[in-house]
Amino acid sequence: MKTSLGWDAGSVLVTDQRALPHEHLMLRLHTVDEVIDAIRTLAVRGAPAIGLTGALGVALSARAHLHDGAADFASVRADAERLVEARPTAVNLAWAVRRVLERLPDGPRAVLDEALAMIAEDEVVNTAAARRAADLVEELAPDRPLRLLTHCNTGRLATGAVGTALGAVLGLAARGRVVEVLAGETRPLLQGSRLTAWELAEAGVPYRLCVDAAGPAAMAQGLVDCVLVGADRIARNGDTANKIGTYALAVAAARHRIPFVVVAPESTWDPELPDGTGIVIEERAGSEVTSLAGHSTAPAGAGAYNPAFDVTPAELITAIVTERRVFRPAASAGTTGTPSPEAGTPTSGVGGTPTQEARATTPGAGAPHARVAGELASLSRTLYERGWMPGTSGNLSARGSWGSGGTALITASGRDKGAMTGADMVPVDAATGRILDPAGPRASAETAIHAAVYRTTDARAVIHVHSPYATAAAVRAAGPRSGPASLLLRDFELLKGLGLADSTRTSVPVFANWPDVTRIADEVAAHLEAHPGAPPGLLIAHHGITVWGADLAQARNRLECFESVFHLMLLDGARPSMPPAAPSPFGGTS
């Protein structure tokens, strides 16, 4: 296993992260002052790595202050205080230093052994957290190769080994689930473009650098399925301090209903802090902003606001994943004390803010909801590629197998169907089409037609598209605007794929394309209530086809059957029509 730090012959060995990506250098640190300098100048960075290096710094101090076989406790504790003050935001540093200090009465060797044990534990902890986070992302995100966004560097360089958020990214890549990673450049010191890009390239994972300010735009354009970040300190309520720029990404992810996942070891939690307002934010030198590689980039005397970290409120975070648990901040809102593992069990699907957690919970919480959202997005992209849902047209929905099934997810209106993700789904009341989250993405007016199908049939999935042959048939079979016409289909072998009682013939209703979509929906509902044996599909004149089934797979298969039948009819040259008093398989006339 590749590691970024260790102990060798009485000195601390660390990767000099300042030299990357151009050189891979190891620093040998012999004194506490050298350790402090390495931490302050970011030769060593990343909360877990800082903590482990600080622990090794205490081991150096214990050896340096050994007199007559016993350590000078006061001097070692003074060095420990200086180590903790080197980077005040990362709680792991204080935690690690306190832990090894507890072994000081047993002598310098015991301090070193404790520090080395922590390095070994770090690999185990990060492996568990990264695996748990990867499993969660597979539940939350669409069921296809994913586009992930990460910020700063959270790989093995930031830890002892494996990494946290980037460890999860690499784990997903190893499973074949990553098509691309957008790595935020992380100004002003470019940890993303220097370090994360280096680790991704080393692992052979496809990536592009993302200008920090472009992260929200990438989400808006459908280029991000999930955001994964690390943490430097987590308050008791889940408020999280991480590299500056994380808060902005969390806000954008919440706006676009994209899962925002924090991955960090349990040692990053600070149980003494009730919320993020008490987190001390390190502010670094303005020269990091006003110059680049030793060259001035701003007018002489320009000031700079250069906080190293920001605090993301818990309500913007979908989940915080550690080696032990998945903690849902919104699910634990209003509780007191340190979040328990029970509070961290997965309870909802996508979303971040309390409102969004409620949105996700309404359709059913967790993997079933997220899985269906991913299936809808995947099918949407497939039908787009076939030309059946061009641009932003068409819509798909599925009624939940969760809860009572009274909620459906439908593709958002105005979104490019070729770039749909699981975050582009709108929860609606299945029977009425009422949008359950007025503040979220809007649904098409055609949602009313989906609702008409759901409340009059046992369908659990509806597809409305503009496939060419069905649409052409809808144009040619359009009747007068006095109620639905119908199109007789008979003697097609493909009719067997529709699940009809009589697979030799059926009549497909053709509804007028009224400007008021609710009128179409009312006519559809009235027709289906009057004709319970109607085929699982209908045409809307000059518009397209709507098909339904027990699930998305069956609805898609039926759509394929209808489209093939209409293709055959048009190839045969038949002009579909329906005389005003022609017999109807539903009884009476149509």
N, C-alpha and C positions, 0 to 999 in steps of 0.2 A: 504494500500500500504506500503510495506517495505521500510524504509528509512535508510540512513547511517549516518545521522547527524541531529542535531536540537538544540533547546534552552530549557533549563530547570532551573528554579529557579536562574536566574542570571548567568548561566554558559553555555558554549558551550559543547554539547555532540556529540562525534564522535566515529565511529567504529575504533578501533585500528587495522589497517590492517597489522601491523607487527606481530600480534599474530596469524593470520589465516595461515593455516586452522586448527590448533590444538586447539585454543581457540577463542571464539567470545566475545571479551571484549569491553566495552564502556569506553572511556576516558572522564573525566569531566575537562574542561579547564577553569580556572578562570581568567587568565591574558593574555595580548597580547603576552608576552614572551612565555607562554606555547603554545599558538596557533602557533607562529612562529616555535617553536621547533617541534611541531607535524607535521607541513608542511615540514620542512627541513629533518626530520628523516623518512618521508614517513609513519607516522602513518595515515596521511591523504594524499591521492594522487588521481590522475585523475583530469584533468583540470577543469571540472565543480564543482567537490567536493572541490577542492582547492579554487576556486572562492567563493563559498558559505561560506566556513569556514573563508576565509579572510573577507567577509562582516560581519559575526558574530563577528570576532575579532575587527572590527571597532566599533561595538555596545558595546563590552566590554570596549574599550578605551573611548568611549563617556561617559559611566557610571562612569568609574574610574576618569575621568578628569572633573567632574561636580563640579563647585564652585559657591556658592550663586545662585543656580538654573540655571546656564548657563555653557555650555561646554567650556573648554579651547581649542579653535580652533587650536592653534599652536601645542599643545601637541598631539591632536588627529591626526592632519595631519602628524606629525612626526612618530607616530605609524603606520599610513597608509602607509607611504613610506617604513618603515621596513617590513611591511607585503608583499608589492609588491615585494621587493627584495628577499624574502624567496625562491621563485622559478621563475627565470626570463623568462623562455621559455613559460610558460602557460599564454596566453593573458587573459584568463578568470579571473585570479586573479586581474590584474590591472583594468579590466572592472568592476568587481563586487565592488571593493574597491571604485573606482571613483563614481559609481552609488549611493552607500549608503552615501558617503561624501556629495553629493548634498543635502541630507536631514539634515545635521548637523545643519544648522541655525534654524531648527524647534525643536531641542532638541534631547536628547538621545533616547527617546521613538520613535521618528519618524525614527531615524536611525535603531533601532531594527525592527520596523514594516516593513521597506523597505527590510531588510535582510530576514525576515520571508516570505514576499511576493515573494521574489526571489526563496526561497525554494519551495513554492507552484507552482510557474511558471515553475520551473525546471522539475517537474513531467509532466506537460502538454506539455512542449517543447520536452522532451525526448520521450514521448509517440507518439507524432506526427512524430518526426524524425524517430523513430524506425519503425513505421508503413509504412511511405513513403519508407524507405530503403528496408523493406521486400517486398513491392509491386514491387520495381524496380528489386530486385534480382529474383523474380518470372518471370519477363519479360526477364532478361538477361540469366538465367541459364536453364539447361535442365528441361523438364516437368516430373520430377520424384523426389523421395526423394533425398535431396542434401547432398553433402559432403562439408562442409565449413571450412575455415581456418581463425583463428583470432589471433591477437597478443596483448600482454600485457593484461590489464584488462580494459574493457569499460562497465562494468555492473553497477548495482546500487551502488556498493562500490565506483566507480569512479565518481558518480554523487550524486544528492540528492535522486533520485529514478529512477527505470526503466532501465537506462543505454542508451548508444548510439549504437555502433556497436553490442555489446552483447545483447542489448535490441532487435535489429533487428533479431539476431540469435534466441533468445528465442521466439520472435513473429512468426518466420518461423516454429519453432518446435511446437508451439501451433497449427499451421495450418496443422501439419502432414507432413511438407516438409523437415525435417532434418533426415537423417539416421545416420550422425556422424559429430562431430565437432573435428577438429584438433586444439588444443590450444597450441600455441607456448609457450615454458617454460619462455621465456623473461629473459635471463641472464643480469646482474649478480644477480638481486634481486628476480627473479623468480615470478614476478607478475602473469604470466600466470599459472604456476603450483600451486601456492599457492592460488590465488584469483579467477581467471577465472574457474579453475577446481572446486573450492569450490562452486561457483555460479551455474555452470552447474550441478553438483551433486545434489545441493539443489533443482534445477528445474526438475531433472529426465531426463536430455537430454544426450544421449549417447555421449561420448567423449573419445579421447585419447590425451595424452600429446605428443607434437612434439618437438624434439630437435631443437633449433633455426636454426642450420645450415642445418637441413633436410627439411625445408619448400620447397625450390626449387625442391629437389628430389621428394617430395610428388607430386608436380605439374607435374613433368615429367612422373611420373608413373600413372597419371590419377586419383589421390586420392583427387583432389580439384576441385570443380565446381565454387567457388567464394571465394575471399578474402575480409573480412570485418574488417576494423580497425577504430580507433578513430583519434582524432587530438588534439594537444595542442595549435597550432597557425596556421592559414591559411593566407597566403599573398594574396594581391589583385588579383594576376594572378592565384591563386589556388595552388601554391607551399605550401606544407603541412609539418609541423613539428610534429612528433609523436615519440613514444618510439623507441630507437635505435634498428635497425633490420628491421624497416618498409620499408626503401628504398630498401634493398636487396630483400624483398618479392615482391615489386612493379616491380622491374626489371625482376624477374623470372616470375611473372604473365604476364607481357607484352610479354616475350619470348614465353610463352605457350598459349597466347591469352585467358587468364582467366580474367574475370571481376575483377577489383580491386576497391572497393567501400569504400569511407571514409564517416563516419557518425559523425556529430558534430553539436552542436547548432550554431545559427547565431552569438552568442557572441564569438565564437572562431575565426571568421574572424578579421583580423587586417587591416582596410582600409588605415592605414598610411604606410604600407609596400608594395611597388610595386611588390616585388618578394621575394623568400626565402633567398636570399643572406644576407638580413638584419636581419634575425632571430638570436637572441642570443641563443647559445646552451650551456646549463649548463653542466659542466664537474664535475663529482663527485669524491669522494675520491678513490684513487687506492686500498685502503684496501678492498673495496667491491669486487674487482676482485681477489686480492691475498690471500683472506681468505674466508672461508665458515663456518658459524655457530661458529665463534670464533676460528677456527683452520686454520693455515696457509696452503695454497695450492701451494705456489710458493717459490722459494729460497729467503732468507732474502735479502732485499734491491731491489727486483724486482720492476721496474716501471710498470705502467699500463695506457693505454689509455682508459678512461672510460666516454665517452660522454653519457649523459642521453637520448639524442634525436638525430635524424637525419632528414634531409629535403628531402622529396620525390618531385621531379619536377612534375609540373602539367601535363606534357604530358604523364606521366606514369599512371595517375589516370583516370579510366573510368568515375567515377561520384563522386561528393561531395554532400551528402544529408544532408539537414538541416530540421528544422521543417517547413520551408516555401517553399522549392524548391529543385529541382535536378539540380545541376550545372555541365555542361560538359566542363571541361577545354579546350579540343581540339576544341569544337564547338565555343568557345569564343576567340580562339587564335587571337591575333592581335587587340582585342578591348582594350579600355582604361577605367579607372575608376573601381569602385566596380562592380562586376558582378551583373546584375539585375535578378529578377525572370524569366524574359523572356529568358535571356541567359541560364537559368538553365533548360529549358524544355527538356525532353528526345529527343535526336536527333540521336542516333545511338545505335547499338547493342553492342556486345562484343568488347573488345579491350582497349588499354590504350594509347600508344604513338600516335602522330599525324599520323604516317604511319598506325598504327593499327586502328585509328578512321576512316581513309580514307578507309581502308579495310572493316570495318564494314559498313560504309556509302555506299560504292559501291554496295553491295547487297541490300541496301534499308533502312538502318537506323531504329533502334529501335526494337519494339516488334515483328513485323512479321518476320524479319530476325532471331532474337534470338529464336523465337518459332519454326521455321523450323529447325534451327540447333539442337535444343533440340529433335525434332521429329526424325531427322536423327540419332542422337546418341542413342536414346531409341530403335529404330527399329534395329539398328546395334547390340546392345547388345542382343536383343531378338533373332535375327537370328543366332548370335554367340552361344547362349545357345542351339539352336536347332541343331547345328552342320552344318549349311548351310554357315557360314562365319568363318571357322576355322582359328585360329591364326590371321594373318594380312590380310588374303585373302578376296576378294570380295570388292564391293564398292557400295554405295548408293548416289543418288543425287536428288536434287529438284530444279526446276527452280522457281525463285521468283514470288510471286504475287505482289511484290513491283515494283514501277517504271514501266519500259517498259517490264520487265520480261526478259531482255537480259542477266541477270546474274544467275548463278546456284551455289549452294553450293554442294560440293562433299566431301565424307569422305577422310581424309588424308591418304596417302600411308605409309606403314610401321608401322601403329599404331594397337595395339591390339584391335580387333573389340569388344571384350567383356568388354573393359574399356573405350569405347568412351564417350566423353562429347561434349557439344555444342562448346567447344573451338577447337575441332579437325576437323573443317570443313574448306575447302579451297574454296574461291570465284573464279570462273572461268567464262569466256565468254561462255554462253550457246551454241552458234552456232559454236564456233571454239575449245573450250576446253582450250583456252589460260589462264594460271594462271594469275590472276590480281595482285597478290602480290608475286613477285619472292623471296622476303626475308622471306616469311612465310613458313608454312608447305608445303611439296610437294604433288602433286596429282599423282595418278597412271597413267601409260600410257594408261590404259583403259578408261580414261576420254574422249579420242577421240571417243570411241564408244558411250558414253553418248551424246556427242555433235552431232554425226551423227543422233541419234534418235531425238534430240531436233530440229535440223534444217529441218528435213523432215516430222515430225509429229506434232501434237498439244499436245504432252505429256508434263507434268509438273513434272513428277517424274520418275526416272529410277532406277531399282534394278538389280545388277549383282552379282550372288551368285553361289555357288557350291553345291546346294542341291543334295542329292545322286541319286534320280531316274532320274531327268532331266540330270544330268551329265552322268549317265549310258546310257541313251538314246542317248546323244550326242556322246558317244563313239561308240555305235553300229550302229548309222546312218551316221557316218562320210563318206563322199564321197571323190572322187579324188580332188586334189587341182587344179581345173580348174574353180572354181566358186562354189556358194552355192548348196548343195544338199537340199533335203527337206524331211520332215517326215510327212506322211499323218495321220491325226487324224480324226476319224469319229465315229458317233454313241455313243458318250460319253455324258451323261447328263451334266457333268461338263463343257462342252464347252459353255454352256449358260452363264457361269460366265466371259467369255472373251469379251463380247460385240460385237460379230460378226454379220454381216448381215445374214449369214447362220450358225446357231448354230449347224447344224448336222455334219459339216465337215470343216476342214481347213488343210492347209499344213504349217508346221513350218519350216522356212529355217534353214539349218545347214551350218555354215560358217567354212572354213578351219582355223585352228589355226596358222596363219602365225606368224613367229617371230617378224615381223614388225607390231605392232598393228595398225599403221595408215593405213596399207593395208586392214586389217579387217574392219576398220571404213569406208574406201572408198567403200568397197564392200557392207557394210550394207546400207550406204547412197544411193548408186546406186539402190540397190534392193528395198528400201522403196520408192524411187522416182518413180520407174517403177511400183510398186504394191501398190497403195494407200489403197487398201483393205486388206493388209496383217494383220495377227494376231498381237496382241500387245506383241510379244515375239519372241526370236530367240535363237538358240543354237550355241555354238562354239565347234567344234569337240574336244573331249578329254579334255574339259575345264569346261563348265558350261552353265548357262542360263542367258539371259538378258530380263527383262520384264519392261513394262512401263504403265503409266496410267495418269489420270487427277490429281491425287495427290498420296501421299505415301500410303494412305489406299487402294485406288483402285489398285495400282501397287502390293501391298502385296497380296490382294485378288486374283488377276490374277496369281501371282506366286504360291499361294496355289493350284489354279485350275490346272495349268500346272503340278505341281509336283504330284498331285493326279492322273491325267490322265496317266502320265508316269509310275507311280507306278502300276496302273491297267494293263497297257500294258505289263510291265515286269512280273507281276504275271501271266498274261495270256500266257506267253511264246512266244509272238510274237516277231519276229526279225525285227525291223523297217529297211526299205531299200527304195531306190528310183531308179528305172531303169533310165538309161540315158534319155529316151524320154517319160517318164511317163507324163500323163496329169497333169496340174497344175491348181488349182482353180483360179490362177491369169491370166490365159490365156496362150496359147502356151505350151511349155514344160519347165520342170525344170531340 
